[in-house]
Amino acid sequence: MSVLVISPGRDPEVWAKELRNQHPGMNVYVYPEDHEKEEVEFAVSWKHPRGIFKNYPNLKVIASMGAGVDHITSDPEIPEHIKITRVIDEDLSSDMSAFVLGLILDHMRNISLHHSSKKWEPKKYQRIRDVKVGILGMGVLGTAVAKSLQLNGFQVSGWANSTREQEEIKIYSGADQMEDLLRETSVLVNLLPLTPQTENILNKDLFQKLPKGAYVINVARGEHLNEHDLLEMIDSGHLSGASLDVFRKEPLPEEHPFWAHSKIQITPHIASITNPGSVVPQIIENYERMTEEEELMNVVERQKGY
């Protein structure tokens, strides 16, 4: 029985080292080194080559290295019997909460705007009590962000595809309540999972339902955003700007119009980065549960995509 670590674009050796250190004796293969495919029953993955897992006849579990799983669920060649798991980690939640808070404060106090203008021109700013934040996606990360913003004095509401119970935060649910959230939102934060239903959800139709001057933050996936629609709505004056941490193509090409736009702030997908040492214990626990034929933690519902 072996574990395969496969993560093109990320250093897989860091993960292999943590797995071996925290589970001495575990046989770990690192893709693309030579290995016996029949031995592999458990894979730890990030953005694997499409179709590769169908070559592992005894594979039972694919564990995502992060909170996102769309890089796995979007592969139609993964056999249905293979379970997919995701990471739930306090560090990821804390990092995302701090990042979103920083972006909102930067926007409402014009910090980056003053720096880039190179002029001594004080501008009117917003106060925390007057900023209404709407969060699309009330999963683990969305809920953590909402609670953090609320503790800092912001008015916060959330939207989820299905009904969620949350005493401290008002949550809208279902397509029929989406417009209710948008109508009262001055800063919109996207933390939705990427599924066929949520791809391109950040589009002109949605933006038009936000109040004039609203600000958009996307820290989920680049595929959520219709880039042309965002540019059009900012240039028309309906949106005041956007902070984008994720993109359809990463790194974002140098010639992309986002770079030159004064009202779009770009960061290189740094909102919340997985620390292998922090999340390997839960991956090992799932490995052990698999070997004992016990129920796994944090299993993804394939039909939902999250």
N, C-alpha and C positions, 0 to 999 in steps of 0.2 A: 504494500500500500504506500503510495507516494503523493506528494503535494507538488503542483506545478505553479510557479510564479511567472506570470506573463504580463508585461506592461511596457510595450513599445513607447518610447518617449519619456518614460520614468526609469529611474535606476532600480532594477529589480533586486540587485544584490543587497540593498538595505533591508528589504522585506525578507529575503531569504535568511539573512543574518539574524534578524529579530525572531523569526520562526524557529530557527535552530537553537538560539540562545534560550528562548522561553519554553521550548519543548525539545530537550536533548534527545537525540535518537531519531527525530523525525527525518525522513528521507525527502529532501527538497530538491526539485529540479528547477533550473532557471532557463526559461525560453530565451534564445533558440538553441541552447546546448543540446547535445545528443541525449536522448532519454527513451525509456521504454514506455510507449503510450499506453500499453495495457495495464501498467502499474498505477497510473494516475487515477485517483478517485475524487480528488479535491483540488480545485484550482483557485488561486488568488489572482484577480485580474483587474486591469484598467486598460480600456481601449484595445482589446485584443484584435488580431487580424480576423476579418470576417470569415466565418465558415470553419475556423480551425477546430472548434470543439467537437465537431461531428467525427473527428478522427480519433477520439478517445472513447473506446467502447465501454469502459467501466467507470466513466466520470459520473459522479452523483451530485456534486455541489460546485457552484461557481460563486465565490465570495468577492463582492466588489471591494476595492480598496478604499472607497469613499462612500459618502451618503447617496450620491447619484448612481443610478443603475441603468439609465437609458442606453449607455454604451454597450450594455449586455443585452437588454431586452429588445433592442432594435435589430439584433441579429436573428433572422428568420430560420437559420440553419441549426440553432441550438435545440436539441431534442426536448420534447415536452416533459419527459420524466426528470430532467435535471433541475434541481432546486437552485434558486438564485437568492443570495442574501445581501443585505446592505449593512453599512456601518452606522451605528448610533453612538455618538461620542460627545462628552461634555465639552471637550476642547473645541470641536467643530462648532458646536452651538455658541460657545462663548466668543470664539473668533468672529463668527458671522454677525453676532449681535453687536460687537464693538465696531466692526467695519461699517455696518449700516448706520449705526448711530453717528459715526464720524462723517459719513457722506451727507447725512441730513444736516448736521450742524454746519458743515462746510458750506452747504447750499444756502441755508437760511441766514447765515451771518456773512455771506459773500467773501469768504476768506480767499479761495482760489481766484475769484474774480478780481479782487483788489490786487493780488499778486501779479496776475497776468496783464492787468491794465497799465501797470507802471506809471500810474498817475495818482496824485493826492486828491481823490474825489470820494469822500464819504458817501455811502449809499444807505438808503433805508433798509433796515433788516427786520426779520420776523422774530417773534418771541415764541418760546417753546409752547406756551399755553394756547397759542393760536394756530399751531400746526396740526392738521388732521392727517394722520398716516393710515393708509389702507394697505393691507398686506394680502397679496394673492398667494394662497397656499398656506394652510395652517397645519402642516405636518410638524415634525420635531423641530426643524430649523425655524420655520415660520412662527411657531408658538414661542420659541425662545426669544426671537427678535421682538415679537409683540410685547412680551412681558418686560424685556429690558427697556424698550422705548416708553412703556407705560410708567415704569419706575422712575424714569427721568422726566416725567411730567407731560409727555405727549398724549394727545387724544388718539387712541388706536382702535381700529376695527380690522377684522379679517374676513377673508372669503375662502370657503372650502367647497369642493365639488359635492360632498355629502355632509349631512348634519353633524356638527361637532359640539360637544358640551365644554364650555370654558367659562367659569364663573366670573373671572376678572375682565374678560374681553368680549365685546360684542362680535359675534361671528355670523356673517351672512352665508347662505348655502344655496347651491343649485343655480342653474342658469337664470331663473326668474328673479333672483335677488342680487345678481351681479351689478346691475345698474344702480341699485340702492347704495351699494358700497362706493361705487365710482362717483356718484353725485356729491358725496360728502368728503371726498379725498383731495387733499392738496399735495401730498407726496405719496406716490404709488410705488410699492416695493414688490417686485415679482420674485417669489420663491416657490413657484409651482414645479412639480415634477414634469419632465418632458415626455409627453405621450402624443399619439396622433391627434387627440382631441385638443391638446394645449399648444401644439405647434402653430406659430404665427398668431397667437392670441393677442399679443401686443401690436395691434393694428389701428388703422385710422378710425374704424368704427368704435373701438374701445376708447381711444384717445378723445374722441369727440364727446364722450359721455362724462369726461372729467371736467371740472371747472376750468375756466380760462386761467392760465398761469400755473397750472399744476406741473409738478416735476416727477420724472420717471426714473426709477432705479431698477436695473436688471442685474441680479446676482444669481440667477438660476442657470439658464442655458441660452446661448446665442440664437438657437432655432425658435425660441419663443417670440422673437422680435422681427417684425416686418421693417427692415431698415429704411426703405424708401418712405414708408408712411411716417416714421419717426422724424425724418428730416423735413418732410412736408409740414408736419404739424408744429415743429419748432420754428421753421422759417415763416409760417403764417402768423406766429405769435400766440397760437392757442396753448402750446406748451412752453414753459419757461426754460426748459433744458432737460438734460438727462445725465445720469452717471451709469456707465456700462462697464461691467467687469467680465462679461462673457460675450463670445462672438461666434458666428457661424464658422469662420475660419480663424484658427489661432496658430501662430501669432497673427494679429490683425495686419494685413498687408500695408506697406508704407504708403501706397497710393490711395488707400481708402479715405473717402470724404470725411469720416468721423474725426480723423486726426486734425484736420484743419478747421473744424467747426468750433467756434468760441463758446458755444453753449452745451457742448458735449464733453464730459469728463471721462477719460479712459484709464482703466487700471488693468494689468495683465493677468486676470483670473487669479487673484490673490485673496479673495474675500475670506476663504476658509480652506486651509490646506491640511490634509490628513497627516498626522504624526504616527508613523508606523509603530513606535514603541508604545503609544497610547492605545491603539486599536487591535494590535496583534493578540492580546489576551482573549478578546471576544471571538476572534477568528479561530484561535486554538480551541476554545470551548465548543464552537460549532463543529470543528473537526472531530473532537472527542465524542460529541453527541452523535455525529454521523456514524462513527465506528461502533457505537453502542446501540445504534438504530433508535435513538431518542429524538424527540421533536426539536427542530432547530430554532434558533433565535433570529428575529428580524428577517423573516422570509418574505420575499416579494411576491405579490399576487400577479402572476404573469398576465392575466387578462386586463388588469388595471394599469400595469406598467410601473407600479410603485408598491 
